[in-house]
Amino acid sequence: MNTDTLDPKRILVVEDTKAVAFLIEAVLQVEGYLVEVSEDGEGGLERVRCVRPDLIVLDLMLPGIHGMEVLRRLKADPETAGIIVIMCTARKYKPDYDQAMELGAYAVLSKPFEREELVEVVRRALAGEAPMGPHIQFATMEGRVEVSTAAKSRDRWYYRCWGTRGSIPVSGSRFVRHGGNTSCVELGLGEEILIVDAGSGLRDLGVELARRGPRTIHLLITHTHWDHIQGFPFFAPAYIPGFKLVIYGALGFGADLKSAFTGQLNREYFPVQFEDMRASIEFRHLEGQGLEVGPFRVFWEYTHHPAATVCFRIEAGGKSLGYVSDNEFLYGYQGAPGQITLGSEELVLHRRMVSFMTGVDVLLGEAQYTNEEYPSKVGWGHSSIGNASILASLAEVRSWVVTHHDPDHDDEFLDRMLNATKDIMSGLGSRIPVSHAYDGLLDYLY
C-alpha cells in the first residue's frame, strides 16, 4: 500500500492492450497511487511532460514508437532520465531484457504477471530498493537440440563436407546434387574432431556433434568473410555446457577473430548473444610454424584473397589433406595452362603455394570460375579452372576434390565445369583424379 497519502506517487501506464492497461490501473489505484494511462509510445512521451510521473510501467510492443525506443528517449533526456521505468513484455527473450536493463530500466516484468508481483516491484522501485532480479523466464536454444551422451568412435581418418558453396547459400531443385551450404569440412580421427570453416554447413554438423555428446572441438578458420563464419550462431554445441570450442584464425586486417565472431551475435542481427553460449569458447591466433591437435599436425599458408586468408595442410598417420577455399592462383593469368612451369615468371608470387601443397593425398581446392568467366572476375579472389588445374598439377597432389562452388552454378553447369576441368588436366598430361565436392561427401584417407 502507498502510505504517502499526502503526496501520492504518480504512475503512468503506457500499454496498448486495454484489458491489460485496465488491470494495471486498477491494481495500482487500490494501492493508493495516482495512475494515468496512455495507449501508445508517442502519447506516452507527451503524457510524461504533463503528468511528471514518479514511475512508468512501459509495454515493450507498442504501436508507433517501440517501447525500447521510448525508454531510450526517456533516459537520454536530462529532464526525464530520473524517472523509474518498469518494462512489461510477453516476449521471453533475454536480448530484450539485456537491452532494457542497459538502457536504464529498473526491472522487466513478464506478462502475464501476478497482482502481488506487480505491487511488490513497484513498491521496491519507489522505495529505492534493489530489484529482486529478472522477473522473467528466458527461452533458450539448448532445449531445441537433442543431446546424446553416446560418443561415436571412429578409428579411421575421414573428412566430410558439410558445406561446399562460396559466397552465399543457395537452395532449390537445381542445386540438389551438389548442395547449397557454404564452406564447412569436418575431419575426424578417433575421438578428435577438427573443423575447417564455419559456413552455413556448420549448422547441420552441429546437430550431429550435439548427439555425440560433450567434447573439445577445434575450429580452423581460413578467414572471416561471411560465407566462412555465418554458421557459427547456429552451431548447437556452442549452447551446450560441457562442450569446449577452440577457434583458430590468422592475424590480419580489421576486427580481431573474437570480434568478428561475436559481432554476428549483436542483438541488432541475432536474437541470442555470445554471452548466452554455455560452452567454453576460446579464440586463438595462428602463430608459429604449426599446430598439434591430437593426432593432427596443422600448417598454414597465406593465400591470394582479399583480407587475411589462409589455407591449411593437415597431416596425420603419414597422410595429408590440403584445404584451400579462397585463392586467386596466378592472379590475372588468362593464358594456356600448359605454358606455366615451375620456372615461369608468372609463378614467382605463387611458388610458395605450390610448395605448400606439394604431394598432399587430397586437395580440397577451389576453382570457382570457368576460363570464360574469369576475365570479368579478376581481383575477386578466386581461381579459374585453368589456373587451379595448374596448381594441382604442379603440386603433384594425389587427388583433387573441387570445392567452393559459385552460387550461380547449378548442378548441370557444375557437371560441365568438371568435364572441362578434366580436359584441362588431361591436356597437362596429368592423371590426377578430379571430382567435385558436395554437401555430405564422406571419404577416408586411411
N, C-alpha and C positions, 0 to 999 in steps of 0.2 A: 504494500500500500504506500502511495506517495503521501508522506506525513507532512509535507510542507504546504499546508492548506492556504497560508497567507500569500504565498508566491508559487503556485503550482507550476511544474515544469511543462514546457510546451513541446509537443511531439508532432512532427509532420510525417504522415504515411504516404509514400509515393508507390502506388500499386494500381495496376490497370484491371485486375480481376476484381469485380465489385464484391463478390462474396467474400474473398479473402480480405479486402480492404475493410469491409464492414465488420468482420470478425476481429481484426486487429484493433480497429477503432473502439469497438465495444469493450474488449478486454482491458484496454489501457484506460478508458474512461472510468470503468469500475474501480481502477486502482487510483483514481484521482488526478490523472494527467489531463491537460488540455490538448485535444487531438484535432488535427485538421488532415484532410485527405486530398491528394492530387492524383489524377489518373494517368499522367504521362510525364516523361522526363523534362520536357520543356516547361510544362506547367509547374512541375515541382521546383525547378530552378527559380521561377518567378515567385512562387509562394515563399521560398526561403527569404527573399528580400522583405516581404511583408510580415511574415509570421515571426521571423527571427527565432527559429526553434532551438531548443537545447539539444534535441536528438532527432535524427531522421531514421525512419525504417524504410529502406530503399529496395525495391524489387530489382532484380537483375535484368530480366527480359521485358523491357518497356517499349511501347511504340514510339516512333520518332527518335528520340535520343536514348541510346542504350544506357542501362543503369551504370555500367562501368565508366562510361563517358561522363555521366552526371557526377559520379564520385570523383573522377579526375578533376573536373572543373571546380567542384566544391573545395577540394584540397589545394588547388592551385591558386585560389583567390584568398588573399590575406583576411578578408572580411568574413569568410565562411569556413576557413581552414580549421578552426577550432571546434566546429560543430561535430558532435559524435554521430557516426553513421553505422547503423547495423544493416547489413545487406541480407536479403532473403532470396532464395532461389530453389527451384525444383530440380535444377541441374546438379548432379552429384559428381562434378569434375574437379579434381584437385587444381588444375591450372586456373580455373575461375577463382577458387579460394585463395590461391597464392597471389594472384594479381590484385584481388580486392584488399588483401592484407598489406601488400606492398604499397598500394595507393593510400592507405591510411584508415581503412575500415576498422572498427572496434571488434566486430565479430561477423560471422556469416552463419545465418540460420538456414537449415534445410527444411523446405516445405514437404509435406505438412508437418507442423510442429505442435507440441502440446501447449496449452494455455500457460501452464506453470513455467515452461521453458522460456517463453517469450517474456513473461513478467520478470523472471529472475535475471535474464541477460540485460533487460532494460534497467532494472534496479542497480545491478552491479556497475553498469556503464555510467549511470548518473551519479553513483556514489564514488566514482573514481577508482573502483576496484578492478583488478586484472580479470580478463575474461577467463572462463573455465576451460578454454581450449576449443578446438574445432567442434562445432555443433553439426557435424555433417559426416556421413559415412561415404567415403570416396569409392568410386568404381575403379578397378584396377585391370590391367591387362593380363595379370597372372592367371585369372580364372578362365581365360579364353583358350588356354593351351592344355593339352593332355600331357601330363608328365608321367613318365615311367622310369622306375629306378633300374630297369633291366638294361645293362650296358651290352652293346654288341661288340664283340671282339673280332677283329679282322687281322689275320696274320700275314696277309699279302699287301704289298704296296699298291694302292689303287688311286686313281683320280676319277672324279666325277664332275661333270659340267652341270651347273645349276642355272647358269645364265651365259649366253653366247652372243648377245647383241651389243652393239655400240650405240651411244648417244641417247637413246630413249627406248623404253619398252614398246613392243607392238603386239597386236593380237588380231585374231580373225582366221578364217579358213585358209587364207593364202600363206600363213606362217606356221602351220601345224607341225610340219616335219622338223623344221629347224628350231622352232620355239621363239618366244618373244622376250624373255627376260634378259636384263643387262648383266654385265660381267660378274661371275662368281664361280670359283672352282674349289672343290673340296679334295684334299689329299689326306689319306689315312694309312697308317701302318701300326698294327697292334691297337693300343688304346689311344695313340696320339692322333689328334685332329689338327690339321693345318688348313686354313682357308686363304685363298688368294682373291682379293677384291670383294666388295660388299655391295654389288649392284642389286637390282630387284630380285635376282635369283636367290639372294641370301634369305629371303622370307621363307621359301619352301624348305631350304636347308635347315633353317632354324626350327621349324616344326619337327623335322626328323631328329635333330640333335636333342630337342627337348624330351623326346620319347626315350632316348638312350640314357638320360639321367645326368646329374651334375658332373662336370669335369672341367679341366682347363682347356681353353680353345685359343689357339694362336691365329691371328688375322693379319695377313700381309696386304698392304695397300699399295698399288702401283702409283696412284695419285688421287687427288681429292675432287676430280671433276664429278658432276652429279651421277653419271651412269656407273660410277665405281664405288659410290658410298650410299646411294639412295635407299638401299635395302636395310640399312642399319636400324632406323627407328622401328622396323617391323620384325626384328630378329628376336624371336621368343626367348632364347637363353639369357638375353640381357635383362629380362624381367624376373628371372627365377633365382632365388637365393641358392647358393652352393656352386653356381657356375662362376668361373673366372675367365675373363676375356683379356687377352694381351694383344694390343693393336699396334702394329709397326708401320711407320711411314717415313719417307725421306724428309730431310731438312730442305726447305725450299722457299718459295715466294709466298707472300701474303700471310694468311692466317696459319697458326701452328696447327698440328694434327688434331689436338683435342678440340680446339675452337671450331675447326671445320666440321667435326662430327657432332659436337653438341649444338652448334648453330642450327642444325636441321630440326632440333627439338625445341627451338624457341616457340613460345606459345602463339606467336603470330602465324606459325606454319604448321604446328602439330599439337594435338590435344594432350600429349604427355611430355613431360620434361625429363632431361637427363637425370635429374636428382631422383626421379621415380624408378629408375632402373635399379633393381635389387641385386644384380650380380656384382661381383668385384670386377671393376674395369680399370685397366692400366694402359696408358699410352707411352710408347717408346719410339724414339727416333732411331733410324737405321744409322749406325755408326761403326767404324772399324772395318775389318776385312770380311767379316762373315758372322753368321749367327748359327748356333746349335739349338734345335728344338727337338728334344727327344732323339729319335734315330735320324732326324733330318739335319742336313747341313744346308744353310741358305746363303746364297750370294746374290748380289745385285749390281746392276749397272744402269747408268742414266741413258734414257732413250731420246730420240729427236721428236719431241712433242711439246706443245705449249704447257707451261708450268713445270714444276719439278716432278718428273715422271721417271719411274724405274721399271726395269724388267727383272725377272728372277731366274736363277738357276738353282734347282733344288736337287740334292743328291742323297741317296741312302742305299745301302746294300750293293754298292757297285753300279747302280743305275742312276740316271739323271733325267730331269724334266726341265725344259725351258719354257718360261711363260713371258710372252711379250705381246701385250694387248694393244698398246698405242705407240706407234713408232713409224715415223716417216723415213724409211730407209732410202738412201740415195736421194735426198731431198731435191725435188725438181727434175730428176733424171727421167727422160722420156725416150731414150734410145733403145736399141735392141738389147735384150738381156745378155746375149752371147758376147757382146763387146766388153763386158766387165770381167776383169780378172783380179786376183789378189794384188797385182801390181798397178792397177788402174788408178789414175789421179782422182777420179770421181769417188774412190773408196777411202780417201785419206781420212775424212771425218767419221767414217763408219767402220773402220777396221777393228776397233775395239769391240764393237758389237758382234762382228763375225767371230773373233777370237773367243768372246764370252760364251757364245752358243755352240762353238765347235764340238761336234761329237755327241750332243745330247741324244738320249734314246727317243724322247718325244719332245717335239717343239709344238707347243700351243701358241701359234703365232698368227698375228693379224695379216690380212690382205684385203682391206675394206673396199677398194675401188678397182673397177676394170681399168685396163690401159686407156680405154676411150674416155672414161670419166675423169681420170687423174689430172689432165691439163687444167681443168676448171677447179680442182681441189688442192692444188699445190699450196702448201703452207697451212693446211688444215690439221696436219699432224698424223696422217695415216698413209699407208703404202698402197701402191698399185699391185696387182697380182704379179706383174712382171718384175718389179723391184723386190717384192717379198720372195719371189722364186729365186732371185739372185742370192739373197741372204741364206735361204735354206740350202741351196746348192753349194755355195762357198763354205758354209759351216759344216757341210757333210753330216747333217743330222740324220738319225736313223729312220725317223718318220716325222711327218709334218701334218698336224691337225689344225686347219684354218679356223680361226675364231674371230670374234668382234665383227659380226656381220652388220652391214649397213641396214638401218630400219626401213629404207626404201626397197630393199631387195627381198622379194618373196621367194618361196620355195623353188618355183620354176626358174627364176632368174639366178638363184644361187646354184642350181644344177648346171646351168650353162657356164657360170663362172668357174665351177670346179672342173668342168671339162676343159675350159680354156687354160686353167692353171696346170692341169696335167699335160696339155700340149706344150706349154712353155717349158715345163720341167723336162719333158722328153727332148725338146729341142736343145736343151742344155746338156744332154747326154746323161741326165740323172735318172737313177732308178729308185729314188726315194719315194716310198708310198705317201700319197697325199689324199686326205679326206677332209670332210667338213665336221666341225664340232656342232653339236646340237644339244638342246636342253635335255638332260637325262643321260647323256653319254657316260657310260661306265667302262673303264678299261684298267688293266693291270700292267705294271712294269715288271713284276715277277710274282 
